[in-house]
Amino acid sequence: MAYPFQTIEKKWQEFWETNNTFKTEDGIKSGKPKYYVLDMFPYPSGTGLHVGHPEGYTATDIMTRYKRMNGFNVLHPMGWDAFGLPAEQYAIESGTHPRLTTEKNITRFREQLKALGFAYDWNRQVNTTDPNYLKWTQWIFLQLYKKGLAYIAEVPVNWCPALGTVLANEEVINGRSERGNHPVFRRPMRQWMLRITEYAERLLQDLEGLDWPESTKEMQRNWIGKSAGAEVYFKIAGGDERILVYTTRPDTLFGATYMVLAPEHPLVSKVTKEEYRDQIQEYLEKAIQKSDIERTELQKDKTGIFTGGFAINPVNDMKIPIWIADYVLISYGTGAIMAVPGHDQRDYEFAKTFDLPIIEVIKGGDLSKEAFTGDGILVNSSSDKVDINDLSVSEAIIKITIWLEEEGIGRHKINYKLRDWLFSRQRYWGEPIPILHGSDGEMVPLDFEDLPLLLPEMDDYKPIPADDTNTDPKPPLARAPQSWRIVKKDSQVYHRELNTMPQWAGSCWYYLRYIDPHNDNQLVNPEKERYWMPVDLYVGGAEHSVLHLLYSRFWHKVLFDIGVTSCSEPFQKLVHQGMILGEMEFRVYIDEEGRPVSADLVDNSGLHLKNATQLLSKRLTENEVSKFADSYVLRSDPSITIDARAFKMSKSRGNVISPDQIINDYGADSLRLYEMFMGPLKDVKAWSMKGVEGVHRFLSRVWRLYIDEDSGKISGEVQDRPPTNEHLRALHQAIKKVTLDIENMQYNTAISAMMVFVNEAMGWDKKPLPVMKDFLLILNPFAPHITEELWHRLNPQDQNSIDSQTWPSYDEQYLVVDSIDWVIQINGKIREHVQASPYLSNKEIEEIAFNFGRIPQLLQNKQIKKVIVVSKKLVNIVIV
């Protein structure tokens, strides 16, 4: 009887749902230690899951089942990050309301996840668009507003007219939108901002106590970008205005030979001379079409334009020209820099491009070739105002900063690269912002009783473009019925805020709502929050290293400050799963004589991934080629272009593999097991259908280990009898390896250990029932359907899930191996095998080898050159 996975998997999924098998016990009442394991919840797109999605979900599911079997009260929830631009764009294109699209997609995703047998507590499901969830997202915004952390400001933004909304820098590539490839322009707009900069230092310092990948912590440190330096005022020549700059190197003030303003700097018009205005206006119009990332890229050509104005260097009263350049951002520092080309490479390249002076103020390097950015002694740094010549850099920074403060023209300053969070979007499908605007500019927050503020029903979701009568584009909600837009309150007439929140809002705090999802009166019950928080294990993609994780940490700290949460960090341990690439094929290119020309890995869209020529170093016969490659191409032309790029799964490349087909053909357990067996969880891996087939064959062997193929019942070889030491050794080796590997999330090697056990057990004539039961327990987290079926066939009276069983412990006494198979070789050829202790010394095993079996006869009259012992493996006797 073949392994009937389709029948088994459907049966047990229905059992788990009917019996609420994975319902989480409530808090402290359970009397158990808690373990909160969390997936980064998905955006429910119309395409459904592809096989890359379940990788992280399977990893957490294994940990969930393992911890539950070890006596923990486990919280493992799932939900939907359901607001966002894709659903709105689809609504615009199809006329289908975003809510209907979103609900349909959620249903599809949930069915796919249930088909994979994940142990989620579906009673705790959350949806960011649900009114009961939206209510508390809006409530959190109001707490931010009341604390002065939410405000409106006119700021330069990336505006995409085609999409009708502002975009984050990360959503703009080469001046065009990542979604749709539409033109994007920089323009000032009044926007809601969140004052995340108030929490910059705490966000930085609290990283130290987290069990996160160091690379992720470093990305957040760089994003926050703390630096120590000084603010310095430069007077504008011929006027009363001053330009404020921030510099981390005040010691190089004597080397400042020009200044640069960001194109958006408010003083641009005041420093610009009349004869330069037309040229500068043209430059500014080009600058607004670039994203911040493009403008600051180090390798790009330097562009800039002279204003005709000058500033006064405060240390020596030297007049220095004021330029405008797009590599200076208004959003970082003060939007103006003092340029020291002798000791900053970007300033150096700009100075070379525009023939500006370069002065050495730190001894060292060759300024004819490049800027000198190392340490050294100050030179050319003296005037009748201040003298820092002959000081080290650190000494000069201290002295010049004190002088700036004494003169009232500067001060010591800690600066952060982190900018306040641009929080509003010109979209329909997002959380309405619960603020009313009065005719006099007054802003009134909604009362708690008025929450949630729901979106109005509308047919047209497009924004209203700017025109002659409308200088700013208006959001889609400007089309909302007047009954929604206009509010009378306390005899006053107010207008609702027409922008909505970004998709990030709902995902900032969802982990808290899982703890208490049906509470109408509180965001989360304090007792439950204290029990469950922080999250013990958070698994998701590295692409969220900065934005989602930083924003969540910020909101969590605000909630901590107002007493909603009991801990200052939400996620104690973070793991990033590696990307799964499209299926690869190893191709070898040979010439007509069988010589390898080149080799590469090719994904199933036909694109080259990696040059693998180095693997082949000799002439190959056709038979030998097949050992290296699934296919080969006869090629007499030795020239070939290798495109060294890796490809993630995407619809545009045609290499997306749906889990539905894998489940239908091989079963959910095969898919789960294969995704964990592909390689280390954190590594990038290439999909292989042959690998899926291999894992399916393994599960079929497990089935045959227990089930008689003819009768379809438990095999007569599985008997309730005491196990031998051989049985116990194999079992306890597997238990130990799997236990330790799960704890370290090294799932691929845990599966290897279980494969070793199955190989050994297949050779047993009699299979002891206690051993066979314990093996099912350690396989269960990885392949829950087949283990449920086999467990209940072995235990027909048991009405509970195998998941309720206790994880087996290993006993070291059974791990001691009395003897192993030593190989005895002569000149590298195997001549004998001998069973002996693995703990013998080299001298002891050599003595056994020389006197065992045919070895004395084979060595007769031979001269022994040397003896090589490989510990616990072999003895190789080398003869002349």
C-alpha positions, 0 to 999 in steps of 0.5 A: 500500500502506497503512502496515502498522503492525500487522505491522511493530510485532509483527515488530520487537518479536519481533526485539528480544526474540529478539536481546536487542537492548537488553541492557546491556553490563557496566560498565567492560568495555564501554570506553564512557562510561556513561549511566544513564537511569531511569523512576520504576517503576510500581505494577502496578494492575489497570487497566493503563496509561492513555495518561498513563503512557507519556509519561515512558517515551517521553521516556527511551526517546528519550534511551536510543536517542539516547545508544546511537547516540552511543556510550554504554553505556546502562542503561535498566531497568524494574521493579515497585513491587509491595507496597502497600495496593491489592493487599491491599484487593483480596485482602480483597474478593475472597479472591485472594492479593495475590501472585496479583493482583500477578503478574497485574498485572505480566504485563499491564503488561509486555505493554503496555510491550513493545507500545510498543517501549521499549528496556528491558533486561528481563534486569534487571527487579526486583520489590519483592516478589521474595524476592531483592529483599526480602532486601536491603530487609530487609538495609538496614533492619538496617543502619539499626537497627544505626546507631541510625537505626531505633527504636520510639516511641509517636507520634500517628498517623493511624489508619484503622479501616476500612483497618486501618492508619496513614496518612501525612498526605498520605493524609488529606483532611478527616479521612477516608482518601483511599482509600475515604473512611473516617474517620481518627482521631489516636491514639498507637501504638507504631511503628517510626520512621526517624531521617531527622532525623539527615540533615536538614542533609545533605539540605538542603545537597546539593540545591545540586549537583543538576540538578533543577527549582528548584520541586522543590528548594524543596519539599524545602527547605520540607519539611526546614524549617530555621530558627534560633532559641532554646529557652526554658523557661517555669515553670508557675505553682505547680509545679516543671514547665517548658514548653520552647518553640522560637521563631525570634523570641526578640526578641519574648519581652516580647510573649508574652501566652499559651502554647499546648500541642498537645493531645497534649502530656504536660503537658496533664494537669498544667497543667489545673485540675479544673473545666476537665477535662471541656471539655478532654477533649471538645476533645481527642477532636475534635482527634484526628479531624483530620489535621496538614494540617487542623490547621495550615491557615492559613485555618481557624477558630481553635479552642482551650480554656483549661486554667486554668493559667498559666506565667511569662514568664522575661523579666518574670515575668508570668503568662500563661494556658496554652491548648490548640489543635489548630493546634500539633502535638506533632510539630513543635518542642517541641509548645508555643509562646509566642504573640506576637499583636502580631507573628504573624498566626496568634497575632493571630487566635487572640487576637482570637477569644478576647479575649487581650492584644496587646502591641506590642514592635516598632515599626511597623504598626497592631495594631488591624488585623493583626499587624506581621511586618516589621522594626523597633526594639524597644519595651516590651521592658525589665525589671529582668532584661534590656533590649532596647529600642531595638535592631534585631531582629537585635541583640535576637535576639543579646542575648536569646539570650546572656542566656537561655544565661547564665541557664540558661533557654534556648539557641541552637537550629537546628530542622528542620520535618522529622520522623522517618519513620513506618515501620511499617504494619499491613498484610499485603502489605508487607516483614516487619520482620526483628526479634525481640522478647524477653519482657523487651523485648529486640530481636534483629535477624535474622542475614543467613543468615535473610534473606529473611524471607518472609510466611506464607501466610494466608487472612485479611488483615484487621487485628484491631480493638481491643476490651476485651481488646485496647487497640491494633488488631493487624496481620494478621500477628497471625493468622499461624501460631504456627510463623511468629510464635514463634521459638526462638533460643539457648534463648530464645523470641522473637516476630516483629515483626508490622508490615510496612514501608511501600510506600516501602521497596522504592522507596527503593533500586531504582535500585541493584539494577538495576545488579546484579540477580542478585547473591546475595551483595551488594546491588550489586557495588562496581565496577559501582556506581562505574561506573554511579552516579549516575543521569544522568537520572531522569524521573517525576511531580512528585507524588513531589517530596518523599516518594519523592525525600527518602526515597531520598536519605536511604537513599542517604546511609546506604548511602554512609556504610557504603560501599555507594555511592560517591556521596552523591546518587542522581539527578543530573538530574531531570525531571518530565513534565507531566500529560496531561488527559482529551480536551478539546473547544472549545465556543462558545455563541452566541445566535440571532443568531450572537453568542458568549455564551461559550466553554469547553474541555470534557473528555470527561466533560462537565465544563468546564475553562476559560473561553475567552470572551475568545477571542471578541469579535465577532458570528460566523456559523455558518461562522465559529464552526466555525473556533473550535470543534469544536462549538457550541451555539445558546443564547439564554440568555446565562447560563452557569456555568463551572467552572474546574477541570482533570481528570486521567485517572481511572476515576471520571471515565470519561475514561481512555484505554487505550494498547491501543486506540490501538496497535491503531488507529494503532500504537505509533509513532503513540502515542509520537510524539503524546505527544511532539508534544503540547507541551513535556514538562514542560507539562500537556497535553490529550489529542486523538484528532485529534492522534493521527490527525495524527501517524499521517498523518505516519508514513504520509507517511514510509512513502510517502516510501520505499515505492511504494504499488503494489508495496509495495517501495522506491520507484524515486525512492530512488536511490543517487546523490550528494545536491545542496546542496538535499538536504544543506541540508534533511537537516543542518538536520533533524539539527542541530535534532533533535540539539540538541532531544533533548539539551534534551528538547525533543521536540515541536520536534524532531518539527516539524523532521522534519515540515519535512524530510518536507514538503520531501523529498516534493517531490523527484523523486529522493531520494538514498539517503544522505540518506534513510538518515540521516533514518531514523536521527534519526527512529528514537528517536521511531518505532523500528518504522517506522524498523527496517522501512525501514532493513532494506528499504534495507539487506537484508544488515544483520542488526543493529538500526538502533539499532546505527548511529551517530548522524549529525553535521551540517555547518555548511557545509550550513546556510548558505542561499544564497537565500530566498524574499522576499515583496514586498507593496504595502499588505500585499498580495502582489505578487511573490516574489524569490529573494535572499540572506537576509543583505542589508541593508534598503537592498539588499533594498529596491533589489531589490524596487523593480526586480523584476518587476511592482513598477516598473509597480505603483508608477508615479505612486504616492506612497510613504509608507514601506517596511517590511522584515521580516528574511529574510521580506518587504518591504512598500511602503506607498503613499498 
